[in-house]
Amino acid sequence: MADKSAVITLTIDELETLVSKKIAEVQAANPGNMAGLAESLKDIAKATKSQADELARTVRKSNASSPGISVFSYPEGNALRPKPVLKHETYYCGQRLRGEELTPDEIDLFNKFDVSKESRNGRWVAKVAPSGVGTSRLDVFVPSSTTDQRMDLPSMSAILIELLTGQDVSDATKSLARLTELEETVKQLQAQLAGKTKAA
C-alpha cells in the first residue's frame, strides 16, 4: 500500500491507475482471492477519503458560514433575521413573484393586502381572491404594456403603498406637507405637557 502522504497528492487519473494496478497485483498473486481484493479496495478507499479530507481542510470555502446578506435580505442577513414569507400567491402585472426575488419591505407590503384595492380611478388594481382551500391569490395590475407606460411608473413599493393607503400618501409633496403638520402638532403637545408638568 502506498504511504498516505503520496496518496494525498494523487490526481484522478493517478488514482484510477493505482486502483487498476492494485487489483491486478492481488489477482496475480492470489487468483480468486476476493477477500484480499476487498481489503486492498478498502485501503484505497481510506486513502481517497484521507485525500478528500485534507483538501477540505486546506481549501478555504468562499462562503463557509454565509450570513445571507444581499439586496433581498434585512441588513442583518437571512441567518440572523429571516425574511417574511408571502402569504398570498402573488402576481405583479401577470408575473408570479417569489419571496427570494423580493426585499423584506416588499414582502411586508404585499402581505398587507387583505381585501381588493384600487387607485387612479381604477387604473391601478390589487385584487385579492381565494385560490383554493386556505390559500389566496393577490394580483396587482398597473398599466405596463408599453415602454412609455413602464417608464412613467414609480417603484413597485410606491405603487403598493398608494394602493394600500391612497394617492396622497405616495405624493412626496403632500406627504412632506402632512409630515410638517404632524411635527408641529407634536411640538404643541410637548409644550402643553411640559407646562402641565411644571404646574404640578
Secondary structure, DSSP 8 states (H G I E B T S, - for coil): ---HHHHHT--HHHHHHHHHHHHHHHHHHSTT-HHHHHHHHHHHHHHHHHHHHHHHHHS--TTTT----STTS-TT-TTTS-----SSEEEETTEE--GGGS-HHHHHHHHT-SS-EEETTTTEEEEEEEEETTEEEEEEE---SSHHHHHH---HHHHHHHHHH-HHHH-HHHHHHHHHHHHHHHHHHHHHHHHHHHH-
